[in-house]
């Protein structure tokens, strides 16, 4: 029959005409946000990062830039990298989370914000100083340990770097700043095993 589609469409319109609208007046009203939301405000734990650049390698858009210095200290323990540059270009980021999945030491976490709009693209690049200064409120996406601990990135307390990993931190390589003084048995320059602190 000719016009049946129009009648069905009008029927949908009439049914919804009397229904209460479910829209909200943003930003005055806000919908509760799930803790697993993948958003801006990346959280980076410098103490957990080894400078391996796995996050940059796995990023499909190549928006993460990492420059490391191999002379990060800890020569007695095999050496470590010092992260000089850690830039994330949020203007091109699609928030897929592959960088977070690729991080072997859980140093990088997705953020929970979405209101970082600016007028210039250059202002959307997060540098290492901004990452260090940010309050540590990671999203619980791809982090079941944070979800089990009931971490809430919106209303909860900031998460310390020791609590942010998938497994207990004792299994990770130690750096001198993380080793208690009574357990520091590195060889000193004169061949003894006193602490060099």
C-alpha positions as CSV (number, residue, x, y, z in Angstrom):
1,X,0.0,0.0,0.0
2,X,1.3,3.4,-0.9
3,X,2.2,5.6,2.1
4,X,2.5,2.8,4.7
5,X,6.0,3.8,5.5
6,X,5.0,7.4,6.2
7,X,2.2,6.2,8.5
8,X,4.6,3.9,10.4
9,X,7.0,6.8,10.8
10,X,4.3,9.1,12.1
11,X,3.2,6.4,14.5
12,X,6.7,6.4,16.0
13,X,6.7,10.1,16.2
14,X,3.3,10.1,18.0
15,X,4.4,7.4,20.5
16,X,7.4,9.5,21.5
17,X,5.6,12.8,21.5
18,X,4.2,12.2,25.0
19,X,7.4,10.6,26.4
20,X,9.6,12.5,28.8
21,X,12.9,13.6,27.2
22,X,16.0,11.8,28.5
23,X,18.4,14.5,27.5
24,X,20.3,16.4,30.2
25,X,21.4,20.0,30.3
26,X,25.2,19.6,30.1
27,X,27.4,20.9,31.7
28,X,25.0,21.9,34.6
29,X,23.8,18.2,34.8
30,X,26.1,15.3,34.3
31,X,25.6,11.6,33.7
32,X,27.6,9.3,36.0
33,X,30.7,8.2,34.2
34,X,31.9,4.6,34.3
35,X,35.4,4.1,35.9
36,X,36.5,2.2,32.7
37,X,36.0,5.2,30.4
38,X,38.9,5.6,28.0
39,X,39.6,9.3,27.8
40,X,42.2,12.1,28.0
41,X,44.3,12.9,31.0
42,X,46.7,10.0,30.5
43,X,48.3,8.8,33.8
44,X,52.0,8.0,33.6
45,X,54.0,6.6,36.5
46,X,57.6,7.6,36.1
47,X,58.7,5.1,38.8
48,X,57.3,2.2,36.8
49,X,58.5,3.3,33.4
50,X,61.7,1.7,32.0
51,X,61.8,3.7,28.8
52,X,61.3,0.7,26.6
53,X,59.0,2.6,24.2
54,X,56.6,-0.3,23.8
55,X,53.7,2.2,24.0
56,X,55.1,4.2,21.1
57,X,55.8,1.1,19.0
58,X,52.3,-0.3,19.4
59,X,50.5,3.1,18.7
60,X,48.8,2.6,15.3
61,X,48.9,6.4,14.6
62,X,52.4,7.0,15.9
63,X,51.4,9.9,18.1
64,X,53.7,8.9,21.1
65,X,57.2,10.2,21.0
66,X,59.8,8.9,23.5
67,X,63.4,10.0,23.7
68,X,65.6,8.2,26.3
69,X,69.1,8.7,27.6
70,X,70.9,5.4,28.2
71,X,72.9,7.0,31.0
72,X,70.0,6.9,33.5
73,X,72.3,5.6,36.3
74,X,72.2,2.3,38.1
75,X,75.3,1.0,36.2
76,X,75.9,-1.6,39.0
77,X,72.5,-3.1,38.2
78,X,73.0,-3.2,34.4
79,X,72.0,0.4,33.8
80,X,68.6,2.0,33.1
81,X,67.1,4.6,30.7
82,X,66.2,8.1,31.7
83,X,63.1,9.4,29.9
84,X,63.9,12.8,28.5
85,X,60.9,13.2,26.1
86,X,57.5,11.6,26.4
87,X,55.0,13.4,24.2
88,X,51.4,12.2,23.4
89,X,49.5,14.1,20.7
90,X,45.9,14.0,21.9
91,X,44.7,15.9,18.7
92,X,45.3,12.7,16.7
93,X,44.7,10.1,19.4
94,X,41.7,7.7,18.9
95,X,41.9,6.4,22.5
96,X,42.1,2.8,21.4
97,X,44.2,1.9,24.5
98,X,46.8,-0.2,22.6
99,X,49.6,1.8,24.2
100,X,48.2,0.9,27.7
101,X,47.9,-2.8,26.8
102,X,51.5,-2.8,25.4
103,X,53.1,-1.4,28.5
104,X,54.8,-4.3,30.3
105,X,55.2,-2.5,33.6
106,X,51.8,-0.8,33.8
107,X,53.4,2.7,33.7
108,X,50.9,4.2,31.3
109,X,47.1,4.3,32.0
110,X,44.2,5.8,30.2
111,X,42.6,8.9,31.7
112,X,39.0,9.6,32.5
113,X,38.5,13.1,31.3
114,X,37.0,14.4,28.0
115,X,36.9,18.1,28.5
116,X,40.4,19.2,27.3
117,X,39.2,21.1,24.2
118,X,41.5,24.0,23.2
119,X,41.6,26.5,20.3
120,X,45.0,25.4,19.1
121,X,46.2,21.8,18.2
122,X,49.6,22.5,19.7
123,X,48.0,22.8,23.2
124,X,46.7,19.2,22.9
125,X,50.3,17.7,23.1
126,X,51.0,16.3,26.5
127,X,54.7,16.5,27.4
128,X,56.7,14.7,30.1
129,X,56.4,17.6,32.6
130,X,52.6,17.6,32.3
131,X,52.5,13.8,32.8
132,X,54.7,14.1,35.9
133,X,52.7,16.9,37.4
134,X,49.2,15.3,36.8
135,X,47.3,13.9,39.7
136,X,47.4,10.1,39.4
137,X,43.7,9.1,38.8
138,X,43.9,6.3,36.2
139,X,40.9,4.8,34.4
140,X,40.3,1.2,35.4
141,X,40.1,0.2,31.8
142,X,42.4,-2.9,31.1
143,X,43.4,-2.8,34.8
144,X,41.4,-5.4,36.7
145,X,43.5,-4.9,39.8
146,X,42.3,-1.3,40.1
147,X,38.7,-2.4,39.5
148,X,39.0,-5.0,42.3
149,X,40.4,-2.3,44.6
150,X,37.3,-0.2,43.8
151,X,39.5,2.7,42.4
152,X,37.3,5.5,41.2
153,X,39.1,8.0,38.9
154,X,36.3,10.6,39.4
155,X,35.7,10.7,43.1
156,X,38.3,8.4,44.7
157,X,41.8,9.1,46.0
158,X,44.8,9.2,43.7
159,X,46.4,5.8,43.1
160,X,50.0,5.4,44.2
161,X,52.5,3.8,41.7
162,X,53.0,0.7,43.9
163,X,49.2,-0.1,43.6
164,X,48.9,0.5,39.9
165,X,50.5,-2.7,38.5
166,X,49.0,-6.0,37.5
167,X,51.2,-8.0,39.8
168,X,53.0,-7.2,43.0
169,X,55.9,-4.8,42.4
170,X,58.5,-7.1,44.1
171,X,58.6,-9.1,40.8
172,X,59.8,-6.0,38.9
173,X,63.5,-5.0,38.7
174,X,64.5,-2.7,41.5
175,X,66.2,0.7,41.1
176,X,68.4,2.1,43.8
177,X,65.8,4.6,44.9
178,X,63.3,1.8,45.4
179,X,65.6,-0.6,47.4
180,X,65.5,-0.3,51.2
181,X,68.9,0.6,52.6
182,X,69.2,-2.6,54.6
183,X,68.8,-4.6,51.3
184,X,71.2,-2.5,49.2
185,X,74.1,-4.8,48.6
186,X,75.7,-3.3,45.5
187,X,79.4,-3.3,45.2
188,X,81.1,0.0,45.9
189,X,84.1,1.5,44.0
190,X,86.6,-0.1,46.5
191,X,85.2,-3.6,46.0
192,X,83.3,-3.8,49.2
193,X,79.5,-4.4,49.4
194,X,78.7,-1.2,51.3
195,X,76.0,1.0,50.1
196,X,77.2,4.0,48.0
197,X,74.4,6.3,49.4
